Amino acid sequence: MSGVGVLDKAVVILAACVDGASLAELVERTKLPRATAHRLAQALEIHRMLVRDTQGRWRPGPRLGELANAAPDVLLTAAEPLLAALRDATGESAQLYLRRADERICVAAAERASGLRDTVPVGSVLPMTAGSSAQILLAWEPPEAVMPLLPRSKFTGRTLAEVRRRGWAQSVAEREAGVASVSAPIRDRTGRVIASVSISGPIERLGRRPGERHAMAVVRAGQRLSGL
């Protein structure tokens, strides 16, 4: 808590409404007095930080997204030069991935200027069931978030346990025939994995054990992008 009472209570209210909340649910979840919870929810609704759904329950409002989209993305800004440096150090294309439900999205990339390369355009949507980046984005998730995907995955629970142990992942022809990759986690200030940084390229150049050559460079890039 910040010590600014009304602000702390407003943040608690917003968090309690992520999945929708009636007034009774707000009181139960926040432990605030009914009158206080009602007054703050109404004030947040006026500022469009909360809205009412068709059932009259409060949910996050559009103003939150507008404010977030107006701010520069610190991670993406920092990633651009680091991905270029990782590409230059390894000689392979470098990417940054975020998870969205059962998919992962390439949100930044630095491609080789010439030669045989594995191109993943920014905006590409890839599965969470194959590839070293998918392994990273799942390895530190709770079992209930991982188990539904494993029957469809090219990797196993044992693979994810090994990823957690060593701190990086590799794949060979897992997502696409002829392509190998190495990935490492990017963490927020609490240590939670929020993204993955990867390099990828043809197996004929990266080999069957790409992590042996490039894991440390990828891990260092992930560490430099963590905690922003």
N, C-alpha and C positions, 0 to 999 in steps of 0.2 A: 504493500500500500504506500501511496505517496505522502500521506498525512494531510492532504487536502480533501476533507470529508466529502463534500458534494461531488467532486470529481471521481473519487474512489467509488462512491455509490453508483454514479452514472455508468462507470465501466463495468461494475458488477451486474447492473441491469442489462447492459448490452450483451455481455457474455451469456446471461441467462436466457436471452431471446434468440440465440443462434438457431435453434431448431423449432422456434415458435413457443410462445408462452402466454397463457391467460394471466389475469391479475392474481388469481389464486396460486398459479404455478410460480409466478414471480416472487410472491411472498415466501412460498415454500423453499425455492431455490436460493434466494438471496438472504433470507432471514431478516429482511428489513420490515419495519412496520408497514401495514397495509397502506396507510395514507401516504407515507414516504415513497413507497414503490410506485403507487399510482401517480403521484405528482411528478416524479422523475420520468416515468415512462411517457406521460403526456407531453412533458417538455421536450424529450428526445424526439417524439413524433412531430412536434411543431417544426423542429429543425431537420426533419426528414432523415434522421438517423435511425428511427424506427418507423415501421408502417404496420397497419392492420391487414391481416389476410381476410379471406371471405368468412372465416369463422370468428373473426374479431380478436384473434391472437396477435400479439406483437411479434414482428420479425425484423431483422436488419434492414435498414432503409437505403435508398439509392445514394444518399449523401455520403455514406461511408465509402462506397466505391468511387464516387467522383473525387473525393479527397485523395484516396489511394492512387488513382490513375493520374492525378495532377502532379504527384510527387515523383521525382526521378527515382528509378529503381537502382538502389545502391549496389546490389549484387551484379546486375547486368553491366552497370557502368564500370565496376572494378574488373569484371570478367573479360572485357574486350582486350585489354593489353596482356592479361595473364594467359588467355587462350592463344594469342599470337606468340607469346614467349614459349608456351608449351609446345606449340606446333614447330617452332624453330629449333627447340632443344631436342625433340624426338624425331623430327622429319615427317610427322604424321598429322592428319587432320585432327583438330581438337573441338570438342563440343561441350555444352552445358545443358543438362536435362532437368526438368521439373516433372513431378508426378501429378497427374490429374485423373483421379479415380483409378481405373484399370488400364490407363495409358500413360505414356511419358512423352513429353514435348521437348523438342530441341529449341531452346530459347536464345542460344548464341552459338556461334561457330567461327573457327578460323581454318580455312582450307589451304591445302598445298597449292602453290602457284602453278606447278607443272608436274608431269609424271603421273603414274598410276596412283589413284587416290580413291578413298571412300567418301563420297559426298553425301552429307546429310543436311539439306537446306534448313535454314531457320524456319520454324513453324511446322516441321515434319512431326507427325504423330506416330509413335511406334508402340508396340505392345509391351506390357509389363511381364511377359512370359518368356522373354528371351533376351540375351545380351548382357554384357557386364554392367551396364548402367542400370538395367532393371534389377539385377542382383543387389546392387548398392542401395537402391531406393526401397527394397523390400527387407534387406538383411536385418535392420534394426527396428522394423515394425513389430507390433504385438502379434502373437499367433493368429488371433481372429482376423487380422487384416491380410495375413499371408496364406493361410490354409486353403481358402477358396480358389486361389490362383495356382497352387502347386500341381493339381492334377493336369493342368493344361500347359505347364511350364517345361522348358527344355532343361531346367536345372532342378535340383532337389533341395529339401530342407537341410541335408548334410552340406550341400554346396554353400548355402547361406550361412551356416554355422562357421564354415571355414573362412568365409568373407569377413565375418565379425571378428574372428580370431586374428587374422593378419592385417585387416584394415583396408583391403583393396580387392578388386574382382577382375577376372579375365574371362574372355570367351573366345572360342575358335569355331567359326562356321555355325554359331548358335542362332544368331538372328538372320544371317544371310550367308549363303554358300560363298566361300572364298574370302570372307572378311573376319578379321580378328580385332579385338579391342581390349583395352585396360581402363578401368574406372576407379574412382575414389570418392569418398563422401565429402560433402560440404555441409557444415553444421552451423546452427544459429548459436547465439550466446549461451543458451542453456545446454548445448551439446546435442540437440535434436538434429537428425539428418534432414535437410530441407531440399537438397539438390545433389546432383552428381556431376563430376567433371570427367571427361573421357578423351581418349585418343582412339582412333580406328584407322585401319588400312588393310591392304591385301595380306593374306596369310604368307604369301611368298616373300614378303618383306619383313613382317612382324614375327613370323615363325609360329610354332605350335605352343610355345610358352612365352607369350609376349610380356607377361608380368615380370619375368626374370630380367628383361632389358629395360622396361619402362615404368615399373610400378612406383619407384621412388620419385621420379619426376612428376607423375600424376598425383601421388599422395601429397607432395609438397605444394602443388598448385591448389589442391583441395584445402589444405591447411591455410594457405594465404587468403583464400576466399571465405574462410569460416569466421564467424563471429562479427560480421559486418552489421 
